[in-house]
Amino acid sequence: KCEAGNCGPWTPPQIPNPEYKGKWAPPLIDNPNYSGIWAPRKIENPDFFEDPTPFASLLPITAVGIEMWTMTKDIMFDNIILTDSKTVADDWASESWSKKALLEKLSSPSEGYVNQFLTFAGENPVVWVLLAGAVLLPVI
């Protein structure tokens, strides 16, 4: 016996079972009607044909349909662009998305008007020139 307590994990003693025949599996019963692995019936189709060039008859894609189902209200999507050119996507984003995001940010009530102006002016340095001109022009 282990009296020090550091003899390793305890494992229960194994008692040999002379009647053990291996892992149990249900017995197989003979089926006289078994005719092999099932396969669907082959029915002749007179209208079947194989197109050797399936993509030659396709028309050019001129539109894309997007169907979205949601259980949450107030989810909106707009301004979707499909392109293979990163420059076109970047130009489009700077012309449309950046301006819209800035307007949404400025209209959010969480920030004060001063913080909104500083954010806008930080993103558009021309505002500082106009502000300086508006302040200095009456002085001159």
C-alpha positions as CSV (number, residue, x, y, z in Angstrom):
1,K,0.0,0.0,0.0
2,C,1.0,3.6,-0.6
3,E,1.3,5.5,2.7
4,A,3.2,8.6,1.4
5,G,0.3,9.7,-0.8
6,N,2.5,10.2,-4.0
7,C,1.9,6.9,-5.7
8,G,0.1,8.2,-8.8
9,P,-3.5,8.1,-9.9
10,W,-5.7,5.4,-8.5
11,T,-6.9,2.7,-10.9
12,P,-9.5,0.2,-10.0
13,P,-8.4,-3.4,-10.0
14,Q,-9.4,-5.4,-13.1
15,I,-11.0,-8.8,-12.5
16,P,-10.7,-11.1,-15.5
17,N,-14.1,-12.2,-17.0
18,P,-13.8,-15.6,-18.7
19,E,-17.1,-15.1,-20.5
20,Y,-16.1,-11.8,-22.2
21,K,-16.3,-12.3,-26.0
22,G,-15.4,-8.8,-27.2
23,K,-17.4,-5.6,-27.9
24,W,-21.1,-6.4,-28.3
25,A,-22.8,-6.0,-31.7
26,P,-26.4,-6.9,-32.6
27,P,-26.7,-10.3,-34.2
28,L,-27.1,-10.4,-38.0
29,I,-30.4,-12.0,-39.1
30,D,-30.6,-13.5,-42.6
31,N,-32.9,-11.6,-45.0
32,P,-33.9,-13.7,-47.9
33,N,-35.3,-10.6,-49.8
34,Y,-32.0,-8.7,-49.7
35,S,-31.0,-7.8,-53.2
36,G,-27.8,-5.7,-52.6
37,I,-27.2,-2.0,-52.0
38,W,-30.1,0.1,-53.1
39,A,-29.8,2.2,-56.3
40,P,-32.5,4.3,-58.0
41,R,-34.2,3.0,-61.1
42,K,-32.8,4.1,-64.4
43,I,-35.6,5.6,-66.5
44,E,-35.0,6.5,-70.1
45,N,-35.3,10.3,-70.7
46,P,-35.8,11.1,-74.4
47,D,-35.4,14.9,-73.7
48,F,-31.9,14.6,-72.1
49,F,-29.0,16.2,-73.9
50,E,-25.5,17.2,-72.8
51,D,-24.3,20.6,-73.8
52,P,-20.5,20.5,-74.6
53,T,-20.2,24.3,-74.1
54,P,-22.6,25.3,-71.4
55,F,-21.3,28.8,-70.8
56,A,-21.3,29.8,-74.5
57,S,-25.1,30.3,-74.5
58,L,-25.2,32.5,-71.4
59,L,-26.2,36.2,-71.7
60,P,-24.0,38.8,-70.1
61,I,-24.9,39.6,-66.5
62,T,-26.4,43.1,-66.2
63,A,-27.9,43.0,-62.8
64,V,-27.5,41.3,-59.4
65,G,-30.4,40.5,-57.1
66,I,-29.8,40.4,-53.4
67,E,-32.5,39.0,-51.1
68,M,-32.0,39.4,-47.4
69,W,-34.3,38.2,-44.7
70,T,-34.0,39.6,-41.2
71,M,-36.1,39.5,-38.0
72,T,-34.5,42.7,-36.8
73,K,-36.0,46.0,-37.8
74,D,-34.1,49.2,-38.7
75,I,-31.4,47.4,-40.8
76,M,-30.7,49.3,-44.0
77,F,-28.3,48.7,-46.8
78,D,-27.5,51.1,-49.6
79,N,-24.7,52.0,-51.9
80,I,-23.6,48.6,-53.1
81,I,-20.8,48.4,-55.7
82,L,-19.4,45.5,-57.6
83,T,-16.1,46.0,-59.2
84,D,-12.8,44.3,-59.9
85,S,-10.7,47.4,-59.5
86,K,-9.6,48.7,-56.1
87,T,-9.0,52.2,-57.4
88,V,-12.6,52.4,-58.6
89,A,-13.9,51.2,-55.2
90,D,-11.7,53.6,-53.4
91,D,-12.8,56.6,-55.6
92,W,-16.4,55.6,-55.2
93,A,-16.0,55.3,-51.4
94,S,-14.4,58.7,-51.1
95,E,-17.1,60.3,-53.2
96,S,-20.1,58.7,-51.5
97,W,-19.5,56.7,-48.3
98,S,-17.1,59.1,-46.6
99,K,-19.4,62.0,-47.0
100,K,-22.4,60.1,-45.8
101,A,-20.5,58.7,-42.8
102,L,-19.3,62.2,-41.9
103,L,-22.9,63.5,-42.0
104,E,-24.1,60.7,-39.8
105,K,-21.3,61.3,-37.4
106,L,-22.1,65.0,-37.2
107,S,-25.8,64.4,-36.7
108,S,-25.2,62.0,-33.8
109,P,-26.4,63.6,-30.5
110,S,-23.7,62.0,-28.4
111,E,-21.1,64.6,-29.3
112,G,-21.1,68.3,-28.7
113,Y,-21.1,70.8,-31.5
114,V,-17.5,71.8,-30.7
115,N,-16.3,68.2,-30.9
116,Q,-18.2,67.7,-34.1
117,F,-16.6,70.8,-35.7
118,L,-13.1,69.8,-34.6
119,T,-13.6,66.3,-36.0
120,F,-14.9,67.8,-39.3
121,A,-12.1,70.3,-39.5
122,G,-9.5,67.6,-38.7
123,E,-10.8,65.6,-41.7
124,N,-11.1,68.6,-44.0
125,P,-8.2,71.1,-43.5
126,V,-9.8,73.6,-45.9
127,V,-12.2,74.5,-43.1
128,W,-9.3,76.0,-41.1
129,V,-8.4,78.2,-44.0
130,L,-12.0,79.4,-44.4
131,L,-12.2,80.0,-40.6
132,A,-8.9,82.0,-40.6
133,G,-10.2,84.0,-43.6
134,A,-13.5,84.7,-41.9
135,V,-11.7,85.9,-38.7
136,L,-8.9,87.9,-40.3
137,L,-10.9,89.5,-43.2
138,P,-12.9,91.8,-41.0
139,V,-9.8,92.9,-39.1
140,I,-8.0,94.0,-42.3
